[in-house]
Amino acid sequence: MTNNRKLKRQNITSSPELEAVTMRLSLEVSELISFLEDIDPELDRIQSTYLAADIIKNMPRVFQMYPETITQIKSRAQTLKSQKRDG
């Protein structure tokens, strides 16, 4: 983990907005797990959850293989930052 990520983690405080976005993330991960179960119906929920964790862990490496995806991520990040500034 880079020092930058360590510093950002230390500055996180609980807030209603953080709780809401954490809930959204949880729901999205649950959708990914269900999708994986649809792909392979023989997977149980625990196996699908492990597979989802592996996929999430490897996402940065996969993104780096596709520069257009990195560009899209940066664009979405800019949009989110602009929305925060605008209120």
Protein Blocks (a to p, Z undefined) as FASTA:
>chain_A
ZZklmmmmmmpccdfklmmmmmmmmmmmmmmmmmmmmmmmmbcfklmmmmmmmmmmmmmm
mmmmmmklmmmmmmmmmmmmmmmmnZZ
